[in-house]
Amino acid sequence: MLVSNNSYVPPKYFILNGIPGLERVHVWISLPFCTMYIISLLGNLGLVYLIHHEESLHHPMYFFLAMLSLVDLFTCTTTLPNALCIFWFNLKEINFNACLVQMFFVHGFTGVESGVLMLMALDRYVAICYPLHYATILTNPIIAKAGLVTFLRGALLMIPFPFLVKRLPFCQSNIISHTYCDHMSVVKLSCASIKVNVFYGLVVALLIGVFDICCISVSYTMILRAVVSLSSADARQKAFSTCTAHISAIIVTYVPAFFTFFTHRFGGHAIPSSLHIIVANLYLLLPPALNPIVYGVKTKQIRDNVIKLLQGEKGASTQDK
């Protein structure tokens, strides 16, 4: 919005248009989204409680898993309640500043999640390549500092995004074809050059996404070399089985993330906007929903402790009767 003295007044609000072209089935789309959100809440809260409650899980691998669960909880909670309000009640307005805050948290938490996945890869590298020094290398203070640095990196790199958006003039449409305030979806509404925003987005992608993936790749290259060098087939299988859940988490997180990133910048009109928006939502919903299930199924210690906890509660309820 422009005023007569050429000063710029930002819009009071944006309109989040949900999934354009699929308005008639918004309610039906909301059902799997809501189901995944409930699974995310129950699964991740359950994991955090289990890791906190069971002393046998007080090890670096599970502390990093608890970090991942907390980040997943915050990530999906920043967007899905808002999306459900659009789908169920047609509440599409979002205050301009609230939009910027949501943008910061969405990109901030996804950046932190990438960092935690990197830390988990380094944890597996130390556990497999230096098993005798595992407890001395990954001490609780080191884990806490690593988690803090990962959080600060994600937060500090995302702080410029709201300010870069706030300087842009939005003198035409204020309708965002999305269910939440994504950086590129918002800046594309501007009637000024967005080269600085695009450039900074690429810099952040390099400093977080590319850096983390390189560290993960190097870690697993070293892990693979160490596993292959083991003489026993059982030892090789046992060593690599500890990584399967983490590899699944990496795939579930990065595949939709790369799809969203590249289609926003290079996809043009080749991909339907509805598909892009659905994948962008799944990018924030799938990891929180699937990670607790994958780790619960693939990790014997977690599976055993869940059974133990359930049996304990069942025994306690039987005694009460």
Secondary structure, 3 states (H helix, E strand, C coil): CECCCCCECCCCEEEECCCCCCHHHHHHHHHHHHHHHHHHHHHHHHHHHHHHHCHHHCCHHHHHHHHHHHHHHHHHHCCHHHHHHHHHHCCCEEEHHHHHHHHHHHHHHHHHHHHHHHHHHHHHHHHHHCHHHHHHHCCHHHHHHHHHHHHHHHHHHHCHHHHHHHCCCCCCCCEECCCCCCHHHHHCCCCCCCHHHHHHHHHHHHHHHHHHHHHHHHHHHHHHHHHHCCCCHHHHHHHHHCCHHHHHHHHHHHHHHHHHHHHHHHHCCCCCHHHHHHHHHHHHHHHHHHHHHHHHHHCHHHHHHHHHHHHHHHHHHHHHC
